[in-house]
Amino acid sequence: MLAPHPGAPLEYTYFKVNAGPLALLVDWIERRKARESILRVSVHCPEKRAVLFEKLAAFTSGDRPFLSLEHTAGQLGEVAWDLAVEAGSARLEPRLFGLNQLRLPDMRLISAPLATFSGWMRCGAQRVERQCAPGLISHYWGRRLPHEWWWVSANQFDQEGLAVDCTVLRSGVWGLPLALPFAHLYLHRAGTQQLWTAPPGGAEVRGSPESFTIQFRRRGAGPLRLVARGRDYGDLDDGIINTLVGDLEIWEGDRLIARAERTAGLERRFPDGSTVAGTASHDRQ
């Protein structure tokens, strides 16, 4: 799932994980038209909330990639990590009702939503060691970023074995300056996994990055709601803000399924390509 796509103008590979007081989102970004390879690290810890960037010559350390399905290690400024990865067998690959085969959306996605990480992470003087911390590995590539999106991803809830990943976006098609709606909702619980997409279903978002609700209309089932509260957003550039310490509730009708406190990944890309002033912090390395 991490095989490179050298013909794609834009390609992202990343992992995210929460480990107690420290949370990391690390991206390796290929912007081939600009001939740029970027390492981007978004970190939360008691001492620091920062987003760091560095241009790299290649996404390998010697002959070993910085991220594989077995291992990841790296350092940027005061942030460092060395983690064994267990990717798991589950794969999230939204097919959007056959539209991927026609290459309509500008980006394609595949993720390992039940990955776990074992080892250490460090931010300044704060070092954390964990065994089998739930997280996510993801890979997406294509012509360009979608015009806008809301993204929710969480796998550390008040009950074991539950994970959710949901994106509601507007994307160009065939590279044209359109903004058509697409969405997916992945839910893993009780040892089973389900994936709904729109089309043919539907999704609606209400609110702001600090407090929003996504309602997903599922064919053959009642609506499912994700109720999110965000804080400590960081500016990832390209009109994107992100936090890894949000709160999330999953509701099925009037029934609360699960709650995540300060472990939900929440992200917003604004349609005008610029973030809202005062919402995000952004440090450059």
Buried (B, 14 or more C-beta within 10 A) or exposed (E): BBEEBEEBBBBBBBBBBBBEBBBBBBBBBBEBEEEEBBBBBBBBBEEBBBBBBBEBEEBEEEEEBBBEBEBBBBBBBBBBBEBBBBBBEBBBBBEBEEBBEEEBBBBBBBBBBBBBBBBBBBBEEBEBEBEEBBBBBBBBBBBBBBBBBBBBBBBBBEEEEBBBBBBBBBBBBEEEEEBBBBBBBBBBBEEEBEBBBBBEBBBBBEBEBBEBBBBBBBEEEEBBBBBBBBBBBBBBBEBBBBBBBBBBBBBBEEEEBBBBBBBBBBBBBBEEEEBBEEBBBBBEB
